[in-house]
Amino acid sequence: MKVPTELVYTETDEWVKVDSKTATIGISDYAQDQLSDVVYVEFIVAPGETVSKGQQIATIESVKAAADVNTPVSGVVVAVNDELPPSPELVNKDPYGQAWMVKIEMQEPAQLAALKDSVAYDTYCTGRSH
């Protein structure tokens, strides 16, 4: 399981990459592995929309299950990854790269303090898989 050190994570398996005030959000390697083969990605939000921490931003479906993707931060959606709906398999192939989901201009960067660093997230995932 890959857990890049430059990202922060939620207990619901979203990752956040912070670049100034922009948060790029996706799902972790652990999450895509648990879902198995992803066959469908749908965005619930669009650029220009304001979202609140915890709000659903996307739905992912796999051959095994469906999962909601929620935003770990509040702000304004500045981009959605239009490559994912026609190519949902990118979530399995490159969860931290090509399969980013949404970019949000953060209104409250202090919300990031509640997220886990890579070591804490790795430990959290290891504890769940036993």
A tleap script that builds the chain and sets N, CA, C and O, in Angstrom:
source leaprc.protein.ff14SB
mol = sequence {
  NMET LYS VAL PRO THR GLU LEU VAL TYR THR
  GLU THR ASP GLU TRP VAL LYS VAL ASP SER
  LYS THR ALA THR ILE GLY ILE SER ASP TYR
  ALA GLN ASP GLN LEU SER ASP VAL VAL TYR
  VAL GLU PHE ILE VAL ALA PRO GLY GLU THR
  VAL SER LYS GLY GLN GLN ILE ALA THR ILE
  GLU SER VAL LYS ALA ALA ALA ASP VAL ASN
  THR PRO VAL SER GLY VAL VAL VAL ALA VAL
  ASN ASP GLU LEU PRO PRO SER PRO GLU LEU
  VAL ASN LYS ASP PRO TYR GLY GLN ALA TRP
  MET VAL LYS ILE GLU MET GLN GLU PRO ALA
  GLN LEU ALA ALA LEU LYS ASP SER VAL ALA
  TYR ASP THR TYR CYS THR GLY ARG SER CHIE
}
set mol.1.N position { 0.843 -1.192 0.000 }
set mol.1.CA position { 0.000 0.000 0.000 }
set mol.1.C position { 0.881 1.246 0.000 }
set mol.1.O position { 1.784 1.393 0.824 }
set mol.2.N position { 0.599 2.122 -0.929 }
set mol.2.CA position { 1.350 3.369 -1.008 }
set mol.2.C position { 0.654 4.434 -0.168 }
set mol.2.O position { -0.565 4.594 -0.222 }
set mol.3.N position { 1.469 5.166 0.618 }
set mol.3.CA position { 0.965 6.266 1.427 }
set mol.3.C position { 1.961 7.425 1.284 }
set mol.3.O position { 2.847 7.586 2.124 }
set mol.4.N position { 1.820 8.230 0.226 }
set mol.4.CA position { 2.776 9.327 0.019 }
set mol.4.C position { 2.868 10.255 1.230 }
set mol.4.O position { 1.857 10.634 1.821 }
set mol.5.N position { 4.099 10.608 1.582 }
set mol.5.CA position { 4.334 11.395 2.794 }
set mol.5.C position { 3.922 12.857 2.664 }
set mol.5.O position { 3.705 13.526 3.674 }
set mol.6.N position { 3.810 13.366 1.426 }
set mol.6.CA position { 3.485 14.783 1.257 }
set mol.6.C position { 1.987 15.061 1.350 }
set mol.6.O position { 1.564 16.213 1.255 }
set mol.7.N position { 1.185 14.016 1.533 }
set mol.7.CA position { -0.264 14.174 1.606 }
set mol.7.C position { -0.753 14.021 3.029 }
set mol.7.O position { -0.040 13.503 3.888 }
set mol.8.N position { -1.992 14.482 3.282 }
set mol.8.CA position { -2.682 14.209 4.539 }
set mol.8.C position { -3.952 13.435 4.206 }
set mol.8.O position { -4.436 13.477 3.074 }
set mol.9.N position { -4.491 12.725 5.206 }
set mol.9.CA position { -5.534 11.740 4.954 }
set mol.9.C position { -6.674 11.848 5.951 }
set mol.9.O position { -6.514 12.357 7.061 }
set mol.10.N position { -7.849 11.347 5.517 }
set mol.10.CA position { -9.011 11.275 6.399 }
set mol.10.C position { -9.226 9.824 6.820 }
set mol.10.O position { -8.667 8.912 6.211 }
set mol.11.N position { -10.026 9.608 7.846 }
set mol.11.CA position { -10.368 8.245 8.252 }
set mol.11.C position { -11.363 7.606 7.283 }
set mol.11.O position { -11.640 6.411 7.380 }
set mol.12.N position { -11.899 8.393 6.352 }
set mol.12.CA position { -12.782 7.841 5.322 }
set mol.12.C position { -12.019 7.673 4.004 }
set mol.12.O position { -12.626 7.507 2.946 }
set mol.13.N position { -10.696 7.717 4.075 }
set mol.13.CA position { -9.785 7.350 2.981 }
set mol.13.C position { -9.667 8.349 1.840 }
set mol.13.O position { -9.293 7.973 0.729 }
set mol.14.N position { -9.978 9.615 2.096 }
set mol.14.CA position { -9.650 10.641 1.121 }
set mol.14.C position { -8.234 11.150 1.426 }
set mol.14.O position { -7.796 11.146 2.576 }
set mol.15.N position { -7.532 11.585 0.378 }
set mol.15.CA position { -6.242 12.243 0.590 }
set mol.15.C position { -6.358 13.692 0.137 }
set mol.15.O position { -7.208 14.044 -0.681 }
set mol.16.N position { -5.476 14.524 0.694 }
set mol.16.CA position { -5.458 15.945 0.345 }
set mol.16.C position { -4.016 16.357 0.063 }
set mol.16.O position { -3.116 16.106 0.863 }
set mol.17.N position { -3.818 16.985 -1.075 }
set mol.17.CA position { -2.540 17.605 -1.403 }
set mol.17.C position { -2.762 19.098 -1.349 }
set mol.17.O position { -3.652 19.624 -2.017 }
set mol.18.N position { -1.953 19.785 -0.554 }
set mol.18.CA position { -2.137 21.217 -0.367 }
set mol.18.C position { -1.098 21.988 -1.181 }
set mol.18.O position { 0.102 21.724 -1.099 }
set mol.19.N position { -1.587 22.942 -1.963 }
set mol.19.CA position { -0.722 23.830 -2.726 }
set mol.19.C position { -1.245 25.238 -2.487 }
set mol.19.O position { -2.225 25.663 -3.100 }
set mol.20.N position { -0.577 25.957 -1.585 }
set mol.20.CA position { -1.019 27.277 -1.172 }
set mol.20.C position { -2.423 27.151 -0.555 }
set mol.20.O position { -2.577 26.510 0.485 }
set mol.21.N position { -3.446 27.755 -1.181 }
set mol.21.CA position { -4.802 27.652 -0.624 }
set mol.21.C position { -5.659 26.623 -1.361 }
set mol.21.O position { -6.852 26.499 -1.084 }
set mol.22.N position { -5.059 25.887 -2.294 }
set mol.22.CA position { -5.817 24.908 -3.063 }
set mol.22.C position { -5.587 23.504 -2.509 }
set mol.22.O position { -4.450 23.077 -2.310 }
set mol.23.N position { -6.682 22.802 -2.268 }
set mol.23.CA position { -6.625 21.410 -1.807 }
set mol.23.C position { -7.067 20.515 -2.954 }
set mol.23.O position { -8.188 20.634 -3.450 }
set mol.24.N position { -6.173 19.610 -3.374 }
set mol.24.CA position { -6.528 18.600 -4.362 }
set mol.24.C position { -6.913 17.352 -3.587 }
set mol.24.O position { -6.185 16.930 -2.689 }
set mol.25.N position { -8.063 16.753 -3.928 }
set mol.25.CA position { -8.624 15.646 -3.153 }
set mol.25.C position { -8.788 14.420 -4.046 }
set mol.25.O position { -9.178 14.529 -5.209 }
set mol.26.N position { -8.484 13.256 -3.485 }
set mol.26.CA position { -8.706 11.991 -4.173 }
set mol.26.C position { -8.929 10.903 -3.143 }
set mol.26.O position { -9.087 11.191 -1.957 }
set mol.27.N position { -8.944 9.644 -3.590 }
set mol.27.CA position { -9.063 8.546 -2.626 }
set mol.27.C position { -7.748 7.785 -2.568 }
set mol.27.O position { -7.002 7.729 -3.545 }
set mol.28.N position { -7.483 7.211 -1.427 }
set mol.28.CA position { -6.191 6.579 -1.176 }
set mol.28.C position { -6.034 5.230 -1.877 }
set mol.28.O position { -6.996 4.637 -2.365 }
set mol.29.N position { -4.806 4.781 -1.907 }
set mol.29.CA position { -4.479 3.464 -2.451 }
set mol.29.C position { -5.236 2.387 -1.660 }
set mol.29.O position { -5.742 1.424 -2.238 }
set mol.30.N position { -5.307 2.559 -0.348 }
set mol.30.CA position { -6.051 1.611 0.484 }
set mol.30.C position { -7.513 1.543 0.024 }
set mol.30.O position { -8.074 0.456 -0.116 }
set mol.31.N position { -8.121 2.704 -0.207 }
set mol.31.CA position { -9.536 2.748 -0.601 }
set mol.31.C position { -9.769 2.084 -1.955 }
set mol.31.O position { -10.707 1.302 -2.116 }
set mol.32.N position { -8.914 2.396 -2.925 }
set mol.32.CA position { -9.127 1.795 -4.243 }
set mol.32.C position { -8.913 0.295 -4.192 }
set mol.32.O position { -9.566 -0.455 -4.917 }
set mol.33.N position { -7.985 -0.153 -3.323 }
set mol.33.CA position { -7.736 -1.584 -3.179 }
set mol.33.C position { -8.948 -2.291 -2.558 }
set mol.33.O position { -9.311 -3.393 -2.970 }
set mol.34.N position { -9.565 -1.647 -1.568 }
set mol.34.CA position { -10.748 -2.209 -0.925 }
set mol.34.C position { -11.933 -2.264 -1.896 }
set mol.34.O position { -12.720 -3.210 -1.871 }
set mol.35.N position { -12.049 -1.246 -2.744 }
set mol.35.CA position { -13.146 -1.202 -3.707 }
set mol.35.C position { -12.975 -2.228 -4.811 }
set mol.35.O position { -13.962 -2.742 -5.337 }
set mol.36.N position { -11.738 -2.530 -5.168 }
set mol.36.CA position { -11.428 -3.417 -6.284 }
set mol.36.C position { -11.611 -2.636 -7.588 }
set mol.36.O position { -11.333 -1.438 -7.626 }
set mol.37.N position { -12.069 -3.287 -8.645 }
set mol.37.CA position { -12.111 -2.656 -9.963 }
set mol.37.C position { -13.177 -1.566 -10.043 }
set mol.37.O position { -14.375 -1.849 -10.023 }
set mol.38.N position { -12.722 -0.319 -10.133 }
set mol.38.CA position { -13.640 0.819 -10.215 }
set mol.38.C position { -14.201 0.894 -11.636 }
set mol.38.O position { -13.457 0.890 -12.617 }
set mol.39.N position { -15.540 0.964 -11.719 }
set mol.39.CA position { -16.210 0.965 -13.024 }
set mol.39.C position { -16.998 2.254 -13.292 }
set mol.39.O position { -17.503 2.451 -14.397 }
set mol.40.N position { -17.106 3.137 -12.276 }
set mol.40.CA position { -17.961 4.313 -12.439 }
set mol.40.C position { -17.529 5.395 -11.466 }
set mol.40.O position { -17.305 5.129 -10.285 }
set mol.41.N position { -17.414 6.620 -11.969 }
set mol.41.CA position { -17.148 7.786 -11.124 }
set mol.41.C position { -18.121 8.882 -11.544 }
set mol.41.O position { -18.240 9.196 -12.728 }
set mol.42.N position { -18.815 9.462 -10.566 }
set mol.42.CA position { -19.736 10.565 -10.841 }
set mol.42.C position { -19.456 11.687 -9.858 }
set mol.42.O position { -19.340 11.458 -8.654 }
set mol.43.N position { -19.347 12.907 -10.380 }
set mol.43.CA position { -19.153 14.064 -9.511 }
set mol.43.C position { -20.505 14.638 -9.110 }
set mol.43.O position { -21.409 14.771 -9.935 }
set mol.44.N position { -20.628 14.976 -7.829 }
set mol.44.CA position { -21.864 15.540 -7.287 }
set mol.44.C position { -21.764 17.065 -7.274 }
set mol.44.O position { -22.768 17.753 -7.094 }
set mol.45.N position { -20.556 17.589 -7.463 }
set mol.45.CA position { -20.320 19.033 -7.431 }
set mol.45.C position { -19.732 19.488 -8.765 }
set mol.45.O position { -19.264 18.680 -9.568 }
set mol.46.N position { -19.770 20.800 -8.978 }
set mol.46.CA position { -19.224 21.386 -10.199 }
set mol.46.C position { -18.405 22.625 -9.841 }
set mol.46.O position { -18.617 23.223 -8.786 }
set mol.47.N position { -17.476 23.012 -10.704 }
set mol.47.CA position { -16.698 24.223 -10.440 }
set mol.47.C position { -17.603 25.419 -10.162 }
set mol.47.O position { -18.624 25.626 -10.818 }
set mol.48.N position { -17.187 26.201 -9.160 }
set mol.48.CA position { -17.956 27.372 -8.761 }
set mol.48.C position { -18.834 27.127 -7.548 }
set mol.48.O position { -19.266 28.073 -6.890 }
set mol.49.N position { -19.104 25.848 -7.244 }
set mol.49.CA position { -19.940 25.530 -6.087 }
set mol.49.C position { -19.144 25.645 -4.788 }
set mol.49.O position { -17.952 25.342 -4.744 }
set mol.50.N position { -19.826 26.087 -3.738 }
set mol.50.CA position { -19.225 26.120 -2.411 }
set mol.50.C position { -19.604 24.832 -1.688 }
set mol.50.O position { -20.765 24.424 -1.692 }
set mol.51.N position { -18.612 24.199 -1.071 }
set mol.51.CA position { -18.841 22.944 -0.352 }
set mol.51.C position { -18.398 23.099 1.093 }
set mol.51.O position { -17.536 23.917 1.415 }
set mol.52.N position { -19.003 22.300 1.949 }
set mol.52.CA position { -18.663 22.297 3.371 }
set mol.52.C position { -17.951 21.006 3.736 }
set mol.52.O position { -18.217 19.953 3.157 }
set mol.53.N position { -17.055 21.095 4.690 }
set mol.53.CA position { -16.327 19.920 5.163 }
set mol.53.C position { -17.307 18.786 5.447 }
set mol.53.O position { -18.319 18.981 6.121 }
set mol.54.N position { -16.995 17.596 4.924 }
set mol.54.CA position { -17.842 16.431 5.135 }
set mol.54.C position { -18.893 16.214 4.057 }
set mol.54.O position { -19.530 15.161 4.021 }
set mol.55.N position { -19.086 17.196 3.176 }
set mol.55.CA position { -20.088 17.088 2.121 }
set mol.55.C position { -19.631 16.107 1.045 }
set mol.55.O position { -18.445 16.026 0.725 }
set mol.56.N position { -20.588 15.363 0.491 }
set mol.56.CA position { -20.270 14.434 -0.587 }
set mol.56.C position { -19.920 15.218 -1.847 }
set mol.56.O position { -20.621 16.155 -2.228 }
set mol.57.N position { -18.799 14.808 -2.499 }
set mol.57.CA position { -18.389 15.481 -3.728 }
set mol.57.C position { -18.396 14.538 -4.934 }
set mol.57.O position { -18.410 14.990 -6.079 }
set mol.58.N position { -18.386 13.223 -4.672 }
set mol.58.CA position { -18.383 12.262 -5.773 }
set mol.58.C position { -18.888 10.912 -5.280 }
set mol.58.O position { -18.929 10.641 -4.080 }
set mol.59.N position { -19.273 10.072 -6.245 }
set mol.59.CA position { -19.639 8.684 -5.978 }
set mol.59.C position { -18.740 7.803 -6.839 }
set mol.59.O position { -18.501 8.087 -8.013 }
set mol.60.N position { -18.252 6.740 -6.232 }
set mol.60.CA position { -17.431 5.776 -6.959 }
set mol.60.C position { -18.118 4.425 -6.840 }
set mol.60.O position { -18.562 4.037 -5.760 }
set mol.61.N position { -18.203 3.713 -7.957 }
set mol.61.CA position { -18.747 2.360 -7.923 }
set mol.61.C position { -17.717 1.400 -8.481 }
set mol.61.O position { -17.006 1.702 -9.440 }
set mol.62.N position { -17.656 0.228 -7.851 }
set mol.62.CA position { -16.759 -0.820 -8.315 }
set mol.62.C position { -17.573 -2.086 -8.523 }
set mol.62.O position { -18.787 -2.101 -8.315 }
set mol.63.N position { -16.898 -3.135 -8.933 }
set mol.63.CA position { -17.612 -4.398 -9.103 }
set mol.63.C position { -18.077 -4.943 -7.758 }
set mol.63.O position { -18.969 -5.790 -7.717 }
set mol.64.N position { -17.488 -4.472 -6.648 }
set mol.64.CA position { -17.820 -4.965 -5.311 }
set mol.64.C position { -18.734 -4.053 -4.513 }
set mol.64.O position { -19.570 -4.528 -3.745 }
set mol.65.N position { -18.581 -2.735 -4.690 }
set mol.65.CA position { -19.265 -1.819 -3.778 }
set mol.65.C position { -19.385 -0.424 -4.386 }
set mol.65.O position { -18.822 -0.129 -5.440 }
set mol.66.N position { -20.132 0.416 -3.690 }
set mol.66.CA position { -20.198 1.835 -4.032 }
set mol.66.C position { -19.692 2.616 -2.831 }
set mol.66.O position { -19.856 2.192 -1.687 }
set mol.67.N position { -19.076 3.754 -3.100 }
set mol.67.CA position { -18.536 4.561 -2.009 }
set mol.67.C position { -18.741 6.034 -2.316 }
set mol.67.O position { -18.681 6.457 -3.470 }
set mol.68.N position { -18.985 6.811 -1.261 }
set mol.68.CA position { -19.069 8.252 -1.389 }
set mol.68.C position { -17.684 8.836 -1.148 }
set mol.68.O position { -16.914 8.322 -0.337 }
set mol.69.N position { -17.378 9.904 -1.854 }
set mol.69.CA position { -16.156 10.667 -1.602 }
set mol.69.C position { -16.612 11.987 -1.003 }
set mol.69.O position { -17.433 12.693 -1.587 }
set mol.70.N position { -16.074 12.316 0.165 }
set mol.70.CA position { -16.469 13.525 0.876 }
set mol.70.C position { -15.293 14.490 0.961 }
set mol.70.O position { -14.137 14.070 0.995 }
set mol.71.N position { -15.596 15.777 0.996 }
set mol.71.CA position { -14.515 16.749 1.087 }
set mol.71.C position { -14.067 16.929 2.545 }
set mol.71.O position { -14.895 17.119 3.435 }
set mol.72.N position { -12.753 16.869 2.776 }
set mol.72.CA position { -12.238 17.081 4.125 }
set mol.72.C position { -12.108 18.555 4.495 }
set mol.72.O position { -11.807 18.879 5.644 }
set mol.73.N position { -12.334 19.457 3.525 }
set mol.73.CA position { -12.198 20.894 3.768 }
set mol.73.C position { -13.362 21.643 3.114 }
set mol.73.O position { -13.966 21.173 2.150 }
set mol.74.N position { -13.654 22.817 3.665 }
set mol.74.CA position { -14.686 23.693 3.091 }
set mol.74.C position { -14.036 24.642 2.108 }
set mol.74.O position { -12.869 25.009 2.249 }
set mol.75.N position { -14.819 25.037 1.099 }
set mol.75.CA position { -14.300 26.003 0.143 }
set mol.75.C position { -15.088 26.006 -1.144 }
set mol.75.O position { -16.224 25.535 -1.192 }
set mol.76.N position { -14.472 26.544 -2.200 }
set mol.76.CA position { -15.107 26.647 -3.501 }
set mol.76.C position { -14.429 25.671 -4.454 }
set mol.76.O position { -13.203 25.649 -4.570 }
set mol.77.N position { -15.236 24.868 -5.133 }
set mol.77.CA position { -14.706 23.919 -6.115 }
set mol.77.C position { -14.137 24.721 -7.287 }
set mol.77.O position { -14.838 25.527 -7.899 }
set mol.78.N position { -12.853 24.489 -7.590 }
set mol.78.CA position { -12.234 25.188 -8.715 }
set mol.78.C position { -12.032 24.269 -9.919 }
set mol.78.O position { -11.849 24.745 -11.039 }
set mol.79.N position { -12.065 22.945 -9.689 }
set mol.79.CA position { -11.921 22.008 -10.806 }
set mol.79.C position { -12.400 20.627 -10.396 }
set mol.79.O position { -12.302 20.241 -9.231 }
set mol.80.N position { -12.923 19.882 -11.373 }
set mol.80.CA position { -13.196 18.454 -11.203 }
set mol.80.C position { -12.421 17.732 -12.304 }
set mol.80.O position { -12.190 18.292 -13.375 }
set mol.81.N position { -12.030 16.516 -12.045 }
set mol.81.CA position { -11.227 15.764 -13.001 }
set mol.81.C position { -12.129 15.111 -14.048 }
set mol.81.O position { -12.661 14.021 -13.838 }
set mol.82.N position { -12.286 15.792 -15.168 }
set mol.82.CA position { -13.172 15.313 -16.238 }
set mol.82.C position { -12.661 14.028 -16.904 }
set mol.82.O position { -13.378 13.418 -17.697 }
set mol.83.N position { -11.427 13.615 -16.586 }
set mol.83.CA position { -10.876 12.388 -17.165 }
set mol.83.C position { -11.460 11.136 -16.506 }
set mol.83.O position { -11.438 10.056 -17.097 }
set mol.84.N position { -11.982 11.277 -15.286 }
set mol.84.CA position { -12.410 10.087 -14.536 }
set mol.84.C position { -13.716 9.451 -15.014 }
set mol.84.O position { -13.752 8.228 -15.153 }
set mol.85.N position { -14.786 10.197 -15.273 }
set mol.85.CA position { -16.017 9.507 -15.701 }
set mol.85.C position { -15.820 8.610 -16.930 }
set mol.85.O position { -16.341 7.494 -16.938 }
set mol.86.N position { -15.084 9.050 -17.981 }
set mol.86.CA position { -14.898 8.129 -19.105 }
set mol.86.C position { -13.823 7.064 -18.859 }
set mol.86.O position { -13.764 6.069 -19.582 }
set mol.87.N position { -12.973 7.265 -17.843 }
set mol.87.CA position { -11.873 6.320 -17.561 }
set mol.87.C position { -11.775 6.019 -16.063 }
set mol.87.O position { -10.754 6.322 -15.446 }
set mol.88.N position { -12.819 5.428 -15.467 }
set mol.88.CA position { -12.830 5.211 -14.017 }
set mol.88.C position { -11.693 4.306 -13.539 }
set mol.88.O position { -11.324 4.347 -12.365 }
set mol.89.N position { -11.130 3.485 -14.441 }
set mol.89.CA position { -10.049 2.584 -14.041 }
set mol.89.C position { -8.798 3.335 -13.590 }
set mol.89.O position { -7.918 2.743 -12.964 }
set mol.90.N position { -8.706 4.637 -13.900 }
set mol.90.CA position { -7.573 5.429 -13.429 }
set mol.90.C position { -7.508 5.448 -11.906 }
set mol.90.O position { -6.425 5.565 -11.333 }
set mol.91.N position { -8.661 5.335 -11.248 }
set mol.91.CA position { -8.688 5.317 -9.780 }
set mol.91.C position { -7.855 4.147 -9.261 }
set mol.91.O position { -7.150 4.286 -8.261 }
set mol.92.N position { -7.929 3.003 -9.925 }
set mol.92.CA position { -7.139 1.840 -9.519 }
set mol.92.C position { -5.676 1.969 -9.946 }
set mol.92.O position { -4.774 1.574 -9.208 }
set mol.93.N position { -5.448 2.516 -11.127 }
set mol.93.CA position { -4.088 2.567 -11.684 }
set mol.93.C position { -3.221 3.631 -11.040 }
set mol.93.O position { -2.030 3.400 -10.829 }
set mol.94.N position { -3.784 4.798 -10.718 }
set mol.94.CA position { -2.982 5.930 -10.274 }
set mol.94.C position { -3.770 6.800 -9.293 }
set mol.94.O position { -4.091 7.946 -9.606 }
set mol.95.N position { -4.090 6.258 -8.092 }
set mol.95.CA position { -4.971 6.994 -7.175 }
set mol.95.C position { -4.417 8.341 -6.704 }
set mol.95.O position { -5.184 9.238 -6.354 }
set mol.96.N position { -3.091 8.484 -6.693 }
set mol.96.CA position { -2.503 9.740 -6.206 }
set mol.96.C position { -2.088 10.687 -7.325 }
set mol.96.O position { -1.590 11.781 -7.056 }
set mol.97.N position { -2.286 10.283 -8.573 }
set mol.97.CA position { -1.858 11.109 -9.698 }
set mol.97.C position { -3.013 11.442 -10.610 }
set mol.97.O position { -3.773 12.374 -10.349 }
set mol.98.N position { -3.146 10.674 -11.690 }
set mol.98.CA position { -4.176 10.943 -12.693 }
set mol.98.C position { -5.585 10.874 -12.132 }
set mol.98.O position { -6.503 11.451 -12.715 }
set mol.99.N position { -5.779 10.184 -11.013 }
set mol.99.CA position { -7.130 9.999 -10.467 }
set mol.99.C position { -7.489 11.000 -9.372 }
set mol.99.O position { -8.365 10.729 -8.551 }
set mol.100.N position { -6.819 12.159 -9.351 }
set mol.100.CA position { -7.312 13.198 -8.435 }
set mol.100.C position { -8.771 13.471 -8.802 }
set mol.100.O position { -9.177 13.267 -9.946 }
set mol.101.N position { -9.542 13.924 -7.844 }
set mol.101.CA position { -10.981 14.079 -8.098 }
set mol.101.C position { -11.426 15.528 -8.197 }
set mol.101.O position { -12.006 15.946 -9.199 }
set mol.102.N position { -11.150 16.290 -7.144 }
set mol.102.CA position { -11.667 17.654 -7.068 }
set mol.102.C position { -10.588 18.572 -6.500 }
set mol.102.O position { -9.808 18.173 -5.635 }
set mol.103.N position { -10.557 19.797 -6.995 }
set mol.103.CA position { -9.682 20.826 -6.417 }
set mol.103.C position { -10.574 21.887 -5.786 }
set mol.103.O position { -11.533 22.365 -6.392 }
set mol.104.N position { -10.232 22.239 -4.558 }
set mol.104.CA position { -11.037 23.194 -3.793 }
set mol.104.C position { -10.151 24.321 -3.289 }
set mol.104.O position { -9.080 24.085 -2.729 }
set mol.105.N position { -10.611 25.550 -3.495 }
set mol.105.CA position { -9.964 26.715 -2.902 }
set mol.105.C position { -10.454 26.779 -1.461 }
set mol.105.O position { -11.622 27.072 -1.206 }
set mol.106.N position { -9.550 26.502 -0.519 }
set mol.106.CA position { -9.947 26.361 0.883 }
set mol.106.C position { -10.359 27.691 1.509 }
set mol.106.O position { -9.712 28.719 1.311 }
set mol.107.N position { -11.463 27.643 2.276 }
set mol.107.CA position { -11.899 28.808 3.039 }
set mol.107.C position { -11.343 28.767 4.453 }
set mol.107.O position { -11.149 29.807 5.081 }
set mol.108.N position { -11.083 27.546 4.958 }
set mol.108.CA position { -10.597 27.382 6.326 }
set mol.108.C position { -9.443 26.379 6.351 }
set mol.108.O position { -9.640 25.225 6.732 }
set mol.109.N position { -8.234 26.806 5.947 }
set mol.109.CA position { -7.098 25.877 5.923 }
set mol.109.C position { -6.828 25.204 7.275 }
set mol.109.O position { -6.208 24.142 7.320 }
set mol.110.N position { -7.288 25.811 8.372 }
set mol.110.CA position { -7.084 25.209 9.697 }
set mol.110.C position { -7.772 23.850 9.809 }
set mol.110.O position { -7.419 23.056 10.681 }
set mol.111.N position { -8.751 23.566 8.938 }
set mol.111.CA position { -9.427 22.261 8.960 }
set mol.111.C position { -8.456 21.126 8.671 }
set mol.111.O position { -8.711 19.984 9.054 }
set mol.112.N position { -7.350 21.420 8.004 }
set mol.112.CA position { -6.353 20.385 7.686 }
set mol.112.C position { -5.736 19.783 8.942 }
set mol.112.O position { -5.265 18.646 8.923 }
set mol.113.N position { -5.739 20.544 10.032 }
set mol.113.CA position { -5.115 20.069 11.272 }
set mol.113.C position { -5.785 18.806 11.807 }
set mol.113.O position { -5.169 18.059 12.567 }
set mol.114.N position { -7.031 18.558 11.424 }
set mol.114.CA position { -7.761 17.378 11.911 }
set mol.114.C position { -7.399 16.118 11.127 }
set mol.114.O position { -7.821 15.024 11.500 }
set mol.115.N position { -6.628 16.251 10.052 }
set mol.115.CA position { -6.324 15.102 9.202 }
set mol.115.C position { -5.062 14.379 9.670 }
set mol.115.O position { -4.277 14.912 10.454 }
set mol.116.N position { -4.887 13.155 9.173 }
set mol.116.CA position { -3.762 12.323 9.575 }
set mol.116.C position { -2.584 12.510 8.625 }
set mol.116.O position { -2.768 12.672 7.419 }
set mol.117.N position { -1.366 12.484 9.180 }
set mol.117.CA position { -0.200 12.456 8.305 }
set mol.117.C position { -0.013 11.029 7.799 }
set mol.117.O position { -0.753 10.130 8.197 }
set mol.118.N position { 0.957 10.815 6.937 }
set mol.118.CA position { 1.116 9.518 6.281 }
set mol.118.C position { 1.379 8.392 7.283 }
set mol.118.O position { 0.862 7.287 7.114 }
set mol.119.N position { 2.162 8.653 8.307 }
set mol.119.CA position { 2.480 7.611 9.291 }
set mol.119.C position { 1.217 7.214 10.061 }
set mol.119.O position { 0.936 6.027 10.231 }
set mol.120.N position { 0.463 8.205 10.522 }
set mol.120.CA position { -0.764 7.928 11.279 }
set mol.120.C position { -1.786 7.209 10.399 }
set mol.120.O position { -2.475 6.303 10.868 }
set mol.121.N position { -1.891 7.606 9.130 }
set mol.121.CA position { -2.852 6.972 8.232 }
set mol.121.C position { -2.451 5.524 7.934 }
set mol.121.O position { -3.299 4.632 7.914 }
set mol.122.N position { -1.173 5.301 7.705 }
set mol.122.CA position { -0.678 3.947 7.442 }
set mol.122.C position { -0.977 3.041 8.638 }
set mol.122.O position { -1.422 1.905 8.472 }
set mol.123.N position { -0.730 3.552 9.835 }
set mol.123.CA position { -1.018 2.787 11.052 }
set mol.123.C position { -2.508 2.511 11.174 }
set mol.123.O position { -2.909 1.405 11.536 }
set mol.124.N position { -3.329 3.512 10.875 }
set mol.124.CA position { -4.784 3.382 10.924 }
set mol.124.C position { -5.257 2.283 9.958 }
set mol.124.O position { -6.079 1.444 10.328 }
set mol.125.N position { -4.743 2.288 8.739 }
set mol.125.CA position { -5.140 1.290 7.735 }
set mol.125.C position { -4.684 -0.108 8.142 }
set mol.125.O position { -5.423 -1.079 7.979 }
set mol.126.N position { -3.484 -0.207 8.662 }
set mol.126.CA position { -2.960 -1.510 9.101 }
set mol.126.C position { -3.851 -2.083 10.196 }
set mol.126.O position { -4.106 -3.287 10.224 }
set mol.127.N position { -4.317 -1.241 11.082 }
set mol.127.CA position { -5.188 -1.689 12.159 }
set mol.127.C position { -6.541 -2.190 11.659 }
set mol.127.O position { -7.147 -3.066 12.276 }
set mol.128.N position { -7.014 -1.639 10.547 }
set mol.128.CA position { -8.312 -2.047 10.001 }
set mol.128.C position { -8.235 -3.356 9.231 }
set mol.128.O position { -9.232 -4.071 9.126 }
set mol.129.N position { -7.075 -3.675 8.696 }
set mol.129.CA position { -6.993 -4.832 7.788 }
set mol.129.C position { -6.719 -6.140 8.529 }
set mol.129.O position { -6.481 -7.170 7.900 }
set mol.130.N position { -6.751 -6.104 9.845 }
set mol.130.CA position { -6.549 -7.349 10.600 }
set mol.130.C position { -7.855 -7.862 11.175 }
set mol.130.O position { -7.872 -8.899 11.839 }
savepdb mol mol.pdb
quit
